[in-house]
């Protein structure tokens, strides 16, 4: 790796931010921070950029090492640590690392933009769910942006080494994020070969992610814990009525967060006591019984909690203008708050979200010797193999299940 002065590195980084159309305010904030960093290097009579000195800057100016021992970082402290990390990654790989969703306008090449548009249309024709298409586009934008930062403007110039260098630029992303990134990259590279943009299929050049032993073992709650979580919700407030109905839909019927967000008033079939909707992930129709406790919770919310609105969606935000809940809302805050009130925060040593209630429902059904095909139907899985992954929490019971052989056990 070539040596580079801290001033030259900052200058290159600033030019890259300008090329990527970052807002002036954002670039100015980076400029102020980088000037502080340059002054720190000058005070140590160091002109060549060093990762060790950059990290030491955070300790000497902000005391982050000691702060982390006592409490969580504030937003500003997290921001300055991220800026050092991004500058270090830019030094290593020559590309600006970002975690946010990237708009297409970040891509400068009209040819690459046309390829992205064609890729999106291909994914739509293949019947991919909206969330899947968004992930594929998001990570492909990142890849194309990296190619531009490396002055690779012709897709035919991409090599296996390009892929390796790009993967090395991921940095300290979470295990799950990297796995999703690799999967989307393989899909995009296969498309490039199928559509004639590249002479070979480079998807095989994308490294496999080594599976950790605990990576696919989902967290679950006991039935007693689920009752405690539900009992911890303040059902006297409008938001509490909404959150209680949402948690019941997930805990009792196994709905995904996306399906709860998209649930419409017309999906509630009161005459037949069913909920009928199109699943957001599989695009398949689902019909689930509207259980008595779930139904009454929804009625309580609609009558005494839901803001007055012409919106067709069941669950709304409780701040004007009372719109549909955001697409990124996974209701993590609901279960986190309920777990804290119910003194269940120490149940797991990991982040546990609303999806854990789906796992818990599957485990409960399995313990009652419910056929795997039935559990797959309740959870809205396209096949029983997906359900089997959910049920690793009870390997003994799984061995007793028929895994989909024709004419298998009832």
N, C-alpha and C positions, 0 to 999 in steps of 0.2 A: 504494500500500500504506500503510495507516494506521500511524502510529507507536504503539508500545506499550512500556510500561515493562518492564524485565526481570522485576520482581516479578510483574506481572500476567500476563506470558507463562508464567512458571513455575507460577503458580497455575492458569491455564487448562489447562496441560499435565497437572498433577497431577489435576485433576478429570476429564480425559479418560481418564487411566490408570485411575482408580477406576471410571468408567462402563464401561470395557471389561473390568472384573473382573481386572485384573492382580493378581498375588499381593502381599501386604503386604511381603514381603522385597524384591521387585523395586521397588516404589514407594518403599520406604525408601532403597534404593540410589540411585535417581534423586533423591530428596530431598537426600541428602548431597551429591551432585554439584552439584545446582542451587544449594545454599547456597554452595558454593565459588565457583560462577560469579557469584552475586549479590555476594559479598564482593569479587571481582575488579573488577566494574563499580563498586562503591562506592569502591574504592581509586583508581580513575581518575576519580572524580567524574562518572560517567555513569549516569543513571537509565534512559534510553531504550535498548531492546535494539538492538544492532548486530551483524550477522553478522561484520563485520571484527574487532570486539573479541572476540567469542566465539572466533574462530579464533586470535586473538593470545593468548587465555587458554591455549590448548593449548600454544603455543610457550613462553610465559613460565613456566607451571607444570610442564609435562611435557617441553618441548624436543623436540616431535615432528618438527619440520622437520629438525633435525640428526640425530635418531635414524634417520629414514628414509634418510639418506645412508649410514649405516654398517651397518644391520642391519634385519631384519624386526621389526615391533612385537610386544611381548609381548601376552598375552591382555588384561591390564588396560589397556595403552595403546590397543589396538584398541577396547576397550569404551568408554573415555572419548571417543575420537574419534567413535565411532558415536553416543554420547549427544548430542554437540554437533550432529552432522549431523541427527539426528532432531528436535532442538529447532528447528533452522533450518528444516527442512521443515515442521514444525508451524506455525511462524511464517508461512510462505508459503502453506500450503494448508489449515491447520486440521484436519489428520488425522494420526494417529500412523503413522509408517512402520515396517513390520516386514518381515523377510525369512523368518521361520519359517512353518511350516504353521499355518494358523489353524483352530481348532476352531469348530464351529457356535455354541457358546455365546457367542462374542464378539458375535453378532448379538442385539440386544435385541428387535426387532419380531417378534412371533409370525407376522404376515402374511408377512414376508420369509423367515422360517424355513420356512413352508409352501411358498413359491415354490421355495426351494432343494430341498426334498424332492421336489416335483413335477419339477423340472429333473433331479434325479438319476435319478428313475424313467424319465423320457423318454430320457435318455442310455443307460440300461441297455436299454430296448426297442429303441433304434437299433443295439444291438450293439457299442457302444464298448468298447474294452479297459479293464480296471480302471485301468491307469496313466493313460489318457486321461480317464476319469471323475474320477479324483482331481485331476488338473490343472484340469479345468473347474470342479469344485467349489471348489478352493482359490482360484482367481482370482476366481470369482464371489462368494465370501465377502468377499474384499478389496473388491470393488466395492460390495457391499451395506453393508459396514462404512463405506466412504467416504460413501455416501449418508446413513447415520445421523449421521455426524459433521457433515454439512452440513444436518441437520434435514430431509432429503428422505425422507419415510416413505411416500409414495405413488409407486409406480413410474411412473404416468402423468405425474408432474411432471418426470421426467427429460427433459432437452433436449440438443441437440447441444452447447451451451455447457457443460452438466454433464459430458459426455464429454470435451470438450477440457480442462476444468479437472482432471478426474481423471487424464487421461494426463500432464498437466504435473506431477502430484504423484508420479510414479514415482521421481524422483530419480536417483541415480547407479547404477542397476542395470546389470547386464551387458547387452550387445547381445542375446545369446540369450534372456535372461530377459525383456527388454522385448518381443521378438518373440513369445514364447510368451504373454505377458500380453495382447498385442493380439489374437492369434488367439482366445484363450479369451473375451475380452470380446466380440468379434464374434459368436461362437457363442451366448453368453448373451443378447445383445441381440436376435438373430434369434428366439430361443426366446420372449422376452417378447412380441414382436409376434405370433408364431404362436399363442401361448396366450391372447391377448387381454388381457395385462397392460399393453400399451402400444399406442396407436393407430397407431403407425408403426414401421417397421424402422429403428432407429438404428445398425445395424451399419455402414452406409455412412459414418457420421460418425466412425468410428474411423480415425485416420490410418494410411496405409500406411508401413511401415518401409522406408527406402531400403536396398537390398541393397548391401553392400560387395563389392568385386571379389573379395576373398579369403574371403568369408563361407562359401561353400559348397564350397571346395576342401579336402577332408579331408587330414589328415596321413597319411602311410604310411611303413612300414618296408620296407627291402629284405629279401630272403630271408636274406641274411647277418646283418642286424640282428636278425631274428626268431630265428635260431639262437642269436645271442649273448644275447638276452633270456632264452630258455629255459635256456641253459647257466648263466646267472647265478643261478638259483634253487637254494637249498640243499635238495636232495632227501633229505638224511639226516634231516631233522626231520619230525614229523607235519604241521606247518603247511606245510613246503616241499613235501611230497608232494601235499597238497591244492592248493596254489597252482600247482604244475606241471601237474596234471591240468586245473585251471580254465583256465590259459593255453593249453593245447593244444586244448581244446574250442573256444575262441574263434579261435585262430590257424589251426587245421586244418579246423574244421567251420563256423566263422562264427557260432556261437551268440551271441545277445544276452546281456548280463549277467543280465537278468531270467530268461531261460530256464535259465541255469546255476544261479541261485539256487533255482529251482523244480524242478530236475531231481530226479525220484524214482527210487528203486531199481527200481521196476516199469517205468520207461521204458527200462531197459537190456535189450535183447533179445539175450542172449548166444547163443542157439541160431541166430539168423539174422545175428548181428553187425550189428545196427542199433540206433539210438537213435530211439525214437518218442515224441513228446510234442505237446502243444497249445501253440502259440506264445502267449506272454503278450501280445504287441502286436497280433497279427492274429486271435487265437483260431482259427487254422487248424492242422490236424494236419500235422506235419512228420515225415519219415522219412529219417534220414541214416545213411550207412554208418559203422559203428563201426571206424574205421581201426585198424590194428594198434598203432601207437605210442600212440594215444589210449586204446585198450582196456587196454593193459598199464599205463598210467599210472593209470587209474581202479582197476584191480585192486590195484596197489601201495598206493594210498591206502586202499582198503576193507580190505585185509588188515593193513596195518602203520601206518596213519596215522589213520584215522577213529576217534573215540572210541566206546566201546560205548554204544549208544543204540537205543531203539525207534523213533526218528524215521524216517519214510518217505523223507526227503530224503537225497540222496547227500552233499552237502557241508554240514558243520556248523561252528559256532563251536567253538573249542578251549578255551573257558573254561566251566566248569560254569554252568548245567545242560546244556550241549551241545545247543543248539537250532539250528534252521534259520537260515541267514545272513539278516541284516536286509534288508528290502525296499529300503532306500536304499543298500545296498552295491553300488557299481559296480566294485569291485576296482581302483580307481585306485592304491591303495597298492601293489598287487602289481607293476604295470608300472613305477611310479615307482621302487620299490626295485630292481627288476631292471635298469632302465636306468642307475641310479646305479652299481650293481656292475659293469655291463658298460661303463661309461664312455661311455654314449650319451645322457647328460642334455642335451648341447648340440645334439642332432639337430634340434630345432625351437625356434622362439622363442615357443612357446605351450604351454598345458597340454595334454598328450597322455595320454589315458586308454586303457582296454582296447578301446574302440570302434575305435581306430586299427588294431587287428589285423584287424578285419572289413574295413576299407578296404584293408589290405595284401593280404588274401586275394583280394578282388575284383580288385585290380590284377594280381596274379599270374595269376589265371585269365584275365583279359583278354589279358595278354601271350602266353598260350598259345593264343589265338584260340578260347577257349571261347564258345559262343553266349550272347548276353545273357540269353536265356530260362533257360538252365541256371544262370547266375550268380544270377539273380533267385531261382531255386528254392533254391539253396544258402543264400543270405542270408535267405530267408524273406520276400521282398518280395511285396506283393500285386500289384504291376504292375511292368513293366520301366522305367517312367519314374523310379521311386524308385531303381532300380539305376543308371540313367544319371547321376543326380546323384552317386552314390558314385564313379563312374569318371571324374570330370573330371580326375583326375591323369594320364590318358593319352588326350588328345583325338584324337591321330592314330589310335589303335587303335579309338576309338569310331566314327570315320567309316567304318571298315570293317565295323562290326557292323550286322546287320539289326535294326531297332528295332521288331520285332513285326508286320510286315505279314503278312497271311494268306498262307500258303504261301511264306514268306520263306526265306532261305538257311538251310541246316542248321547 
